[in-house]
């Protein structure tokens, strides 16, 4: 177990949870921005799924189907969403497709506004809707780290149908002022879709306070839940307004009536669910969000801000380029550092058991989480220092 000798007293209980995450005894885990560490309890949960499938066969659906709403409400509790306003699907790409399928794109209001810093998968979905009349426009970043909030706001006009906001940019860890952008969008009559994948679990969020129309993310990263358990919050007064063309039998108010006619949509969030859920993902994702709920996102955020600042300071001491905002209040949970030869150093770090990744234009992405020790932070930066010169990078 990583040493707690240098930890702040309030953070010692967080480090004591490391014993629940087997990977941490073998690797140094700095990649929660991509894949959170797997709790042992998730292994146990998947074994329970297997036992039920074997032992109960089709009767297990009496347990499995209600897990969709249960998972939605548990995630809803983490983001301030009212009960019954969050439901589950497999990934955010699918959620973007479902949301887009709710919309028509008349000539007078067909504009989709996003940024050139958003995750490509999200971009692809909306770009392909240009075939149905949408027009995707991008607000450009001036520094490849941030998006100027005022510039974003001024780009919204009366032709804008929907504004796509990545709450924390995957390229830099920049935390956008989503509330201001959402307010401006609503003033122009536009809907808003927030992609919060890089935020929820390490940045406190209140979707009601944000006034987001749609708010989506998943369990793979900071929620330590693995793939296949993505969620979407739909603002309560909008639940019954839209009829998603991308739907399925569980979107029907009586799915077991097996009617072959136009769908009679449910009135709750399940109208956006579609077809058969990914049951194993509902099992595997539950323990991770349970730990996040137990620790508390406010405590996670306090520790994250301190350790992110520590990483930034150490990177500056090594004269590395930091592709993460200077303002601590505008940082998510990730630090991006770059230098000549950074991709080679990234490969060497992986061989040495430091779990990080590398992205073009970002460099090495490093993310502490509630289970990260200060010793590990000092360790990776010292390793980067040694490897940087060993690979011949200046």
Buried (B, 14 or more C-beta within 10 A) or exposed (E): EBEBEEBEEEBEBBBEBBEBBBBBEEBBBBBBBBBBBBBEBBEEBBEEBEEBBEEEEEEBEEEBBEBBBEBBBBBBBBBBBBEBBBBBBBBBBBBBBBBBBBBEBEEEBBBBBBBEBBBEBBBEBBBEBEEEEBBBBBBEBEEBBBBBBEEBBEBBEEBBBBBBBBBBBBBBBBBBBBBEBBBBBBEBEBBBBBBBBBBBBBBBBEBBEBBBBBBBBBBBBBBBBBBBBBBBBBBBEEBEEBEBBBBBBBBBEEBEEEEEEEBEBBEBBBBBBBEEBBBBBBBBBBBBBBBBBEBBBEBBBBBBBBBBEBBBEBBEEEEBBBBBBEEEEBBBBBBBBBBEBBBBBBEBBBEEEBBBBBBEEBBBBBBBBBBBBBBBBBBBBEBBBEBBEEBEEE
